[in-house]
Amino acid sequence: DITATNFNPNATADDGSCEYSIPIPPDCPMCNFTYQIPSQVSIDTPAIFSADATLSEGWDYYGGATISWGFDGIIVNGDEVEHTYTSVPSGGRTNVTICVQFISGPESCQAEMITVNLSLSGYISHSSQLEPLTSDGAGAVHFTIEVWGGLAPYSYQWQFGDGTISTNHSVLHEFFETGMKNVTVEIIDARGNYINLSAQIDIIDSDGNEGDGTKIDVIEELPIETNAFGIVFTGGGALFLSTLIYSNGKKNREKIMEKGRLLAKMSSSSVEDSYWADSTK
């Protein structure tokens, strides 16, 4: 045998006297060992951990190995395993330990720090009914989604019950019919996990909703500042704005605008009087 230490090139037969050197154990049995550990996982969401020791120097030398995983005191054996965290650890981070036990050889272990966060969750928030964006609209609502947990980035799929969709995080949607509307959104995180949320919106007839609105007879006494439920009026009648929210119905807005015109005409300001006309007739 040419690999024998006492190989004799003149020998004509193998007489069993070949001698071989004892192989030297590798200095780095874990060299070429590979593994896949996610850097971030979520509670109540299964995560996959995998490893391959077949290309390692230790595998070649010792002829095989078994792999085990340590998850906060829980030991799981296998090249590919699934583990689900049920709570967020202190500080939001924890160690995952992976060990390779070579056959008739040493055991080598190493640890990786991972982040454990909450599972994918969220909720829909929305404004009250706003004025229509077009003359044919019944009302508009501003929607936004609050999301946490899972793995960012997230994608969104809004449906408004009228055939229209949106993929934005925040959206202003106009409804063209009154009544109860069911708005849904599907949120998908970077791992492909998803949740579905919904909200019901009651779109009312803003033309027939006068509400309390703004008191016409007290416009002169309004402070010079933005009033979320009334108007903005600057000294001297330079600027007069009617709010575009449905708490002031169309009839009430028209009365407010008319009084604003009168106040502007009565002003002694040298600034050219101006106002914003109500664009929703």
SEBARO-710418 format. One line per field, with one value per residue (C-alpha): residue number from 1; z, y, x. Coordinates in steps of 0.2 Angstrom, whole numbers, plus 5000, padded with zeros to 4 digits. Each point is the difference from the previous one (the first is absolute). Layout:
! residues N
pos NUM;...
c3 Z;...
c2 Y;...
c1 X;...
END
This chain:
! residues 281
pos 1;2;3;4;5;6;7;8;9;10;11;12;13;14;15;16;17;18;19;20;21;22;23;24;25;26;27;28;29;30;31;32;33;34;35;36;37;38;39;40;41;42;43;44;45;46;47;48;49;50;51;52;53;54;55;56;57;58;59;60;61;62;63;64;65;66;67;68;69;70;71;72;73;74;75;76;77;78;79;80;81;82;83;84;85;86;87;88;89;90;91;92;93;94;95;96;97;98;99;100;101;102;103;104;105;106;107;108;109;110;111;112;113;114;115;116;117;118;119;120;121;122;123;124;125;126;127;128;129;130;131;132;133;134;135;136;137;138;139;140;141;142;143;144;145;146;147;148;149;150;151;152;153;154;155;156;157;158;159;160;161;162;163;164;165;166;167;168;169;170;171;172;173;174;175;176;177;178;179;180;181;182;183;184;185;186;187;188;189;190;191;192;193;194;195;196;197;198;199;200;201;202;203;204;205;206;207;208;209;210;211;212;213;214;215;216;217;218;219;220;221;222;223;224;225;226;227;228;229;230;231;232;233;234;235;236;237;238;239;240;241;242;243;244;245;246;247;248;249;250;251;252;253;254;255;256;257;258;259;260;261;262;263;264;265;266;267;268;269;270;271;272;273;274;275;276;277;278;279;280;281
c3 5000;4994;5015;5013;5009;4996;4982;4989;4981;4997;5009;4989;5012;5016;5014;5014;5006;4995;5013;5000;5010;5012;4994;5008;5007;4992;5008;4996;5000;4998;4984;4986;5012;4994;5009;4998;5015;4998;5008;5005;5005;5007;5014;4996;4982;4996;4994;4990;5005;4989;4999;4989;5007;4985;4992;5017;5003;5015;4990;4988;5014;5012;4987;5005;5014;5008;5003;5015;5004;5016;5002;5018;5008;4987;4990;4983;4988;4981;4985;4998;5015;5003;5016;5006;5014;5011;5009;4997;5010;5011;4989;4985;4996;5003;4996;4988;5003;4986;5004;4988;5008;4989;5000;5012;5000;5009;5002;4994;5004;4996;5004;4990;5007;4993;5003;5005;4998;5001;4987;4985;5007;4996;4999;4989;5005;4990;5000;5002;4984;4990;4986;4983;4988;4985;4997;4998;5016;5016;5011;5003;5014;5003;5005;5007;5007;5016;4999;5011;5002;4986;4989;4991;4986;4999;4985;5000;4990;5004;4994;5002;4995;4984;4989;5003;5009;5006;5005;5010;5019;5001;4988;4998;4992;4993;5001;4988;5009;5018;5012;5010;4991;5005;4997;5000;4999;4999;5007;4994;5008;4993;5005;4991;5016;4999;5010;4994;5009;4997;5005;4997;4994;5000;4986;5003;4989;5004;4991;5013;5015;5007;5017;5012;4989;5002;5008;4987;5012;5009;4985;5005;5017;4993;5005;4987;4999;4992;5006;4996;5000;4994;4990;4998;5000;5000;5006;4988;4990;4990;5000;5003;4999;5002;5006;4989;5013;5001;5017;4990;4987;4983;5006;5015;4990;4988;5014;5008;4983;4997;5017;4997;4984;5010;5013;4987;4992;5017;5003;4999;4996;4986;4995;4986;5007;4995;5005;4995;4992;5004;4986;5004;4994
c2 5000;5016;5009;4989;5007;4984;4999;4990;5003;4984;4989;4989;4996;5007;4989;5010;5009;5017;5014;5016;5016;5005;5014;5017;5007;5016;5016;5007;4987;5013;5008;5000;4996;5011;5004;5012;5009;5014;5016;5004;4990;5003;4992;4987;4999;4984;5004;4988;4997;4989;4994;4990;4991;4989;5012;5003;4994;4990;4991;4994;4995;4991;4994;5009;5010;5004;5018;5006;5017;5009;5012;5007;4983;4991;4987;4995;4988;5001;5008;5011;5004;5011;5010;5012;5012;5004;5016;5014;4998;5013;5013;4993;4989;4982;4987;4986;4986;4988;4985;4987;4983;4991;4981;4994;5018;5016;5011;5018;5013;5018;5013;5013;5015;5002;5013;4994;5012;5000;4991;5010;5011;5016;5011;5011;5019;5012;5017;5005;5003;5014;5010;4992;5002;5002;5006;4982;4994;4996;5002;4996;4992;5000;4982;4995;4984;4998;4984;4992;4983;4989;5004;5017;5006;4997;5001;5005;4996;5010;4996;5013;4989;5010;4991;5012;4995;5009;4994;5015;5001;5015;5004;5013;4991;5007;4991;5003;4992;5002;4986;4988;4996;4985;5005;4986;5000;4986;5002;4989;5001;4996;4981;4998;5000;5009;5007;5007;5015;5008;5015;5006;5017;5008;5013;5012;5013;5016;5011;4996;5000;5018;4994;5014;5007;5018;5013;5013;5014;4998;5001;5017;4994;4985;5001;5002;4982;4984;4993;4981;5001;5018;5012;5010;5019;5012;5018;5012;4987;4996;4981;4991;4981;4988;4983;4985;4987;4994;5007;5016;4994;5008;5012;5005;5003;5011;5011;5001;5005;5013;5008;4999;5010;5013;5001;5002;5014;5009;4998;5016;4989;5007;4982;4994;4991;4982;4984;4981;4996;4984;4988;4987;5005
c1 5000;5008;4993;5009;5014;5011;4994;5012;4999;5009;4987;4990;4986;4992;5006;4990;5015;4995;5002;4990;5002;4987;4990;5002;4983;4996;5004;4983;4987;4986;5008;4988;4985;4985;4984;4985;4993;4988;5006;4982;4985;4983;4991;4986;5008;5009;5018;5012;5018;5011;5018;5012;5015;5004;5013;5009;5017;4994;4988;5013;5012;4987;4988;4984;4992;4983;4994;4990;4992;4998;4985;5001;5002;4990;5010;4995;5010;5000;5008;4984;4989;4985;4998;4987;5003;4985;5007;5011;5016;5007;5008;4992;5015;5006;5013;4998;5013;5005;5011;5008;5004;5013;4999;5014;5006;4998;4984;5001;4988;4997;4986;4991;4990;4983;4986;4983;4986;4981;4989;4993;4986;4992;4984;4991;4998;4989;4993;4982;4991;5007;4993;4999;5014;4989;4983;4993;5008;4990;5015;5019;5009;5019;5006;5017;5007;5011;5011;5012;5009;5004;5014;5000;4998;4981;4989;4981;4985;4985;4982;4986;4985;4997;5013;5014;5017;5015;5017;5005;5003;4989;4986;4986;4985;4984;4983;4987;4985;4994;4998;5011;5016;5012;5018;5013;5019;5012;5017;5015;5017;5017;4999;4983;4990;4983;4986;4983;4992;4983;4990;4982;4996;4983;4999;4986;4992;5010;4987;4987;5012;5000;5006;5005;5012;5006;4989;4996;4997;5017;5012;5006;5006;5010;5019;5013;5005;4995;4984;4998;4982;4996;5010;5016;4998;5014;4999;4994;4990;5016;4996;4984;5000;4985;5005;4997;4994;4983;4996;4995;4988;4998;4986;5010;5016;4991;4993;5018;5007;4987;5003;5019;4998;4990;5014;5013;4991;4998;5019;5011;5015;5012;5003;4989;4985;4999;4992;5000;4983;4992;5005;4987;4983
END
